Amino acid sequence: MEKPKDSKHLACNPLFLFSFLLFFSSIVDLRGLTVRAQYATPAQVRVGVVLDLSRPAGKRSRTSMSIAIEDFYARNPNFKTRVSFDFRDSMNDTVGAASAVVGLLKTQVQAIMGPQTSTETEFVAYLCDKAQVPLLSFSASTPSISSSHFPYFIRACLNDSSQSVPIAIFIQHFGWRAIVPIYEDSNYGSGILPSLVDALQPVNVRIPDRAVISSIASNDQIEKELYRLMNSQTRVFLVHMLSPLATRLFSIAHKLEMLSEEYVWIVTDSVGYVLDTLDPSVLSSMQGVVGFRSYVPLSNKIRDLSTRFRSRYMQDYPGSNVMETNVYQYWTYDATWAMAMAIEKAHVTNPSFLVPRSGSTDLNALGVSKTGMELLNAIHSTTFDGLAGNFTLVDGQLQLPGYEIFNVIGRGTRRVGFWTQEAGITSEYKNNGNNNNKLKAIIWPGDLTTIPKGWVIPTKGKTLRIAVPVKHGFAQFVNVSEPISNNSEITGYCIDVFDAVMKKLPYHVSYEYVPYKDSSKSYNNFVYQVYLNKFDAIVGDTTITANRTNYVDYTFPYTDSGMSMVVPVKIDTSKTMWIFLQPLTAKLWLTSLAFFFFTGIAVWLIEHRINIAFRGRKWHQVGLVFYFAFSTLVFAHTEKLQSNLSRILVTIWVFVVLILTSSYTASLASMLTVQQLTPTITDVNELLRRGDYIGYQSGSFVVAFLLKRLDFDPRKMRIYSTVDEYAAALAKGSANGGVSAIFDEIPYLKVFLGKYCANHTMVGPTYKTDGFGFVFPKGSPLVADVSRAILNVTEGDEMTQIQNKWFFEPSACPSQTSGLGSSSLGFRSFAGLFIITGVISSLMIIFFLVRYIHRYRDELKGLFRDKPTAFEKFRALCKHFDRWDSSVRADMEHKKSTINVNEENQTALNGDPVPSTNVVENNNVMPDQLHIEQPEQQLRHQTSPEEQALELEQIYGR
């Protein structure tokens, strides 16, 4: 075995030295690489920015981005990427913005931010989609620009359509029914309209008009458009345009006194964001304006940014007016952070574009980014707590936190409330609905503190043209004396009502009546003329129907509603042998019989064990039950009742019988003595079954009702126009060229019966209709006020005076009902009596049974003990119940012995022999089981019936 080498030999070994040096050098190299990696320069990632640097908005955005990127990397110094902005000036021109983007794409930037306006952004979005480079915008709010149309577009601000719902809820909150949008003639201005229309429909708000103003329009053109709006009814205006055009609009509107009482002006966020930066002279022309803008709660980060922004802006642009930060600066700041975070997350360092080999234009030579999709996904997934709230993108756009509602007062704005998706309109932000639907006081234009009505009848507008129907009959409703000439006199019930209603309005409305001669052909076509804007309203006997409300609006009805039919009446001379059954209906007869039986059985149950009159053979007892009950009809019941329970029961029943017999007698006497008038037809189905002809009024909607709902044959329907034609047709009858019935609305039938009530009557069911109403165009603001005025007129004496003027008073015509036959008495008229007697009878029976069971509970237990089945127990119970009450028997014996003693004493005094009596010694034998014990048999030898009755009464009387 070799000895190990010592250390000297190992140290001198060349191989060992070489290995040691190699290992040491490798360690040194690794440490050097680590140190170099630690202090390596982060990769620069170029991002193009297109802004309008000639305007304050572009300058403010550039300053905000510079501060944001410095803050981001100050907080994240170890990130391996650094965003380097390449700013380009769009020079407030769409082509300039597109040219700047093309230049940036040629230099192969990884992403683009901006441009400033929606018009520029839409053009640029096409270029970025072609190059597959993400486009992050913090100011383009037009709904038409979205990720669904431009996949590489990301919106880091709010969509304009998100304020449509708050605006609609705000309008509904104050009860306005119409609004006129005034918007810029551009994609930005018109982009809000689709969402605004969708939001207004559920709250029933119309857009009767709109004003489109070009951004390059002259002041004269703006003034002309505003003059046009002054002559319209609506006074609620929504302004959606960029601030340069909006300031001119309000200056001119103020000069035209359109910022006065009765006007409502609402501005969207495009104006609301910059209000605090506007000149005081512009704000003075906007007093009372209400607006919406995204709400960002004031925080320490925002205060710090505002301070540094003012200092930095003065350094970047010396001599410029320093403005306060607004939400645009916050969105720009957050968008910059989102871009830097996404670039770090996607590890995008070196630009990589697929450039085509040849291209005839600059656009073809742009190429396609290889890293664009990866960076786009990183931006979409980025989320953090930003200055403007939680930065989260859904469908490529920023989510809505809430809106602030402000009021322009003095030299600034005053916050009056908020709107959030969770709580709606509130006075405090995110109060979870504790102060729902409340706003702080708003100062409206003209220093008005009350809510403006929102519409007026323009003094410079036209006189309302009111169409009236030209009728050939029923002149009481509308009568046009000379429909062909221009000097026709128009009178009638409908005319007087409308005149009275218009006088009740709180303002003057100028109108004139215009006869429409073709109204009698079809009232549907007559109403449709308002929808065609040929008339401003219709006054007449126009019925409110569901189909017509699709085209026009109706006021509240001012007449009775319903439709029925009139038929002739005839004298009923038939008297049948069974007429004595007619005073009561079949249901009442059956109910009365049932209660007769029930009352008899109830009395028998209570009296059977204690009253000998209710005992005997079975069939004798059955007959007695029915006899006793029916004998109460003539109060001939002679059986003496022993129990107070049965006495109470019979007393109540006799009262019910008294009322029944009295009513029956009165009704039968009426049927036998009064001359009866009966309708010739009583049911619509009878008309259909017989195939009779029917009539209706010319032009009425009744024809559609008869065809669709009642299924009448149109060949069996005849048209008439006047009450005289109605009467003549009914007099002829269906078989002689006339009709069997006339169908019409109740107001017309009342007019007919007012003249021909003696021989006609209204019968059949009343079909529901909505009555007569005044017709106005769809969404007319007059409808609500006229409806309120109708209520004021109909609830007062004025409506009664108008009715008495045009229609027959009830006293002018004999009562139809005086000659009509008496109807049968029904069960409902006596239901209360039956309920009372039924309840009392039931209570008496229950009380008797409870007392019976309690008294004989020990005996019943003994009887049931040996009876295994329910049937045997029931038989035993019946046998026990059938026994004579022992207490009553003892009482009878006591009374009988007392009577015998008295008789013996009397006989002894007279000196006569004492007669013998048969006394029953066996107390267990029932009186009805041994004939010798029956009192009747004991007294059968009495000399006279009177003495026998007296003896029985003395024995059993209690």
KABEL-V132737 format. One record per backbone hydrogen bond with DSSP energy under -0.5 kcal/mol. NH is the residue of the N-H (numbers start at 0). CO is the residue of the C=O. Records with the same first field share a line. If there is no record, write none. Layout:
NH: CO  CO
//
This chain:
9: 5
10: 6
11: 7
12: 9
16: 12
17: 13
18: 14
19: 15
20: 16
21: 17
22: 18
23: 19
24: 20
25: 21
26: 22
27: 23
28: 24
29: 25
30: 26
31: 27
32: 28
33: 29
34: 30
35: 31
36: 32
37: 33
38: 34
39: 36
42: 79
44: 81
45: 43
46: 83
47: 110
48: 85
49: 112
50: 48  87
52: 50
54: 51
57: 51
58: 54
59: 55
60: 56
61: 57
62: 58
63: 59
64: 60
65: 61
66: 62
67: 63
68: 64
69: 65
70: 66
71: 67
72: 68
73: 69
74: 70
75: 71
78: 75
81: 42
83: 44
84: 82
85: 46
86: 84
87: 48
89: 50  87
92: 89
96: 92
97: 93
98: 94
99: 95
100: 96
101: 97
102: 98
103: 99
104: 100
105: 101
106: 102
107: 104
108: 103
109: 45
110: 45
111: 133
112: 47
113: 135
114: 49
120: 116
121: 117
122: 118
123: 119
124: 120
125: 121  122
126: 122
127: 123
128: 124
129: 125
130: 126
131: 127
132: 127
133: 109
134: 151
135: 111  133
136: 134  153
140: 138
144: 141
145: 143
148: 145
149: 145
152: 149
153: 134
154: 395
155: 136  153
159: 140
161: 158
162: 159
163: 160
164: 160
165: 161
166: 162
167: 163
168: 164
169: 165
170: 166
171: 167
172: 168
173: 169
174: 171
175: 170
178: 205
179: 235
180: 178  208
181: 237
182: 180  210
183: 239
184: 212
185: 183
189: 185
190: 186
191: 188
192: 189
195: 191
196: 192
197: 193
198: 194
199: 195
200: 196
201: 197
203: 200
204: 199
205: 176
210: 180
212: 182  210
216: 213
221: 217
222: 218
223: 219
224: 220
225: 221
226: 222
227: 223
228: 224
229: 225
230: 226  227
231: 228
234: 453
235: 453
236: 234  263
237: 179
238: 236  265
239: 181  237
244: 241
245: 241
246: 242
247: 243
248: 244
249: 245
250: 246
251: 247
252: 248
253: 249
254: 250
255: 251
256: 253
257: 252
262: 259
263: 234
265: 236
266: 289
267: 238
270: 267
271: 267
272: 268
273: 270
274: 270  271
276: 273
277: 274
281: 278
282: 278
283: 279
284: 280  281
285: 282
286: 283
287: 407
288: 285
289: 264
290: 405
291: 266
292: 403
294: 401
295: 293
302: 298
303: 299
304: 300
305: 301
306: 302
307: 303
308: 304
309: 305
310: 306
311: 307
312: 308
313: 309
314: 310
315: 311
316: 312
319: 316
328: 325
329: 325
330: 326
331: 327
332: 328
333: 329
334: 330
335: 331
336: 332
337: 333
338: 334
339: 335
340: 336
341: 337
342: 338
343: 339
344: 340
345: 341
346: 342  343
347: 342
348: 346
353: 367
354: 352
364: 360
365: 362
367: 353
368: 130
369: 351
370: 351
374: 370
375: 371
376: 372
377: 373
378: 374
379: 375
380: 376
381: 378
383: 390
385: 383  388
388: 385
390: 383
391: 389
393: 396
396: 393
397: 154  156
398: 391
400: 398
402: 418
403: 292
404: 416
405: 290  403
406: 413
407: 288
408: 406  411
411: 408
413: 406
415: 404
416: 404
417: 425
418: 402
419: 423
423: 419
425: 417
426: 434
430: 427
433: 430
435: 432
436: 424
437: 424  434
439: 415
443: 441  447
445: 258
446: 443
447: 443
455: 232
457: 455
460: 457
463: 509
465: 463  511
466: 464  536
467: 513
469: 515
470: 468
476: 473
477: 473
478: 490
480: 478  488
487: 484
489: 487
490: 478  488
492: 475
493: 476
494: 476
495: 491
496: 492
497: 493
498: 494
499: 495
500: 496
501: 497
502: 498
503: 499  500
504: 501
511: 463
513: 465
515: 467
516: 514
518: 515
520: 517
521: 517
522: 698
525: 521
526: 522
527: 523
528: 524  525
529: 526
530: 526
531: 527
532: 529
533: 528
534: 528
535: 464
536: 464
537: 774
538: 466
541: 539
542: 540
543: 770
544: 542
548: 544
549: 546
550: 547
551: 547
552: 775
554: 773
557: 771
562: 766
563: 743
564: 762
565: 741
566: 760
568: 758
569: 677
571: 675
572: 570
578: 575
580: 577
581: 578
582: 578
583: 580
584: 824
588: 584
589: 585
590: 586
591: 587
592: 588
593: 589
594: 590
595: 591
596: 592
597: 593
598: 594
599: 595
600: 596
601: 597
602: 598
603: 599
604: 600
605: 601
606: 602
607: 603
609: 606
610: 606
611: 609
613: 610
614: 611
620: 616
621: 617
622: 618
623: 619
624: 620
625: 621
626: 622
627: 623
628: 624
629: 625
630: 626
631: 627  628
632: 629
633: 630
635: 630
637: 635
640: 638
646: 642
647: 643
648: 644
649: 645
650: 646
651: 647
652: 648
653: 649
654: 650
655: 651
656: 652
657: 653
658: 654
659: 655
660: 656
661: 657
662: 658
663: 659
664: 660
665: 661
666: 662
667: 663
668: 664
669: 665
670: 666
671: 667
672: 668
673: 669
675: 571
676: 818
677: 569  675
679: 567
686: 682
687: 683
688: 684
689: 685
690: 686
691: 686
693: 715
694: 740
695: 717
697: 719
699: 696
702: 699
703: 700
704: 700
705: 701
706: 702
707: 703
708: 704
709: 704
711: 705
715: 712
716: 713
717: 693
719: 695
725: 721
726: 722
727: 723
728: 724
729: 725
730: 726
731: 727
732: 728
735: 732
736: 733
737: 732
738: 728
739: 692
740: 692
741: 565
742: 694
743: 563
745: 561
747: 744
748: 744
749: 745
750: 746
751: 747
752: 748
753: 749
754: 750  751
755: 751
756: 752
759: 756
760: 566
762: 564  760
766: 562  764
769: 543
772: 541
774: 537
775: 552
776: 535
777: 550
779: 776
782: 779
784: 780
785: 781
786: 782
787: 783
788: 784
789: 785
790: 786
791: 787
792: 788
793: 789
794: 790
795: 792
798: 792
799: 795
800: 796
801: 797
802: 798
803: 799
804: 800
805: 801
806: 802
811: 808
812: 809
817: 814
818: 815
819: 815
820: 676
824: 582
828: 825
829: 825  826
830: 826  827
833: 829
834: 830
835: 831
836: 832
837: 833
838: 834
839: 835
840: 836
841: 837
842: 838
843: 839
844: 840
845: 841
846: 842
847: 843
848: 844
849: 845
850: 846
851: 847
852: 848
853: 849
854: 850
855: 851
856: 853
859: 855
860: 856
861: 857
862: 858
863: 859
864: 860
865: 861
866: 863
867: 865
872: 868
873: 869
874: 870
875: 871
876: 872
877: 873
878: 874
879: 875
880: 876
881: 877
882: 878  879
884: 608
888: 884
889: 885
890: 886
891: 887
892: 888
893: 889
894: 890
895: 891
896: 892
897: 893
898: 894
899: 895
900: 896
901: 897
902: 898
903: 899
904: 900
905: 901
906: 902
907: 903
908: 904
909: 905
910: 906
911: 906
914: 912
918: 916
919: 917
920: 918
922: 920
924: 921
928: 925
929: 925
930: 928
932: 929
933: 930
936: 933
937: 933
938: 934
939: 936
941: 938
947: 943
948: 944
949: 945
950: 946
951: 947
952: 948
953: 949
954: 950
955: 951
956: 952
//
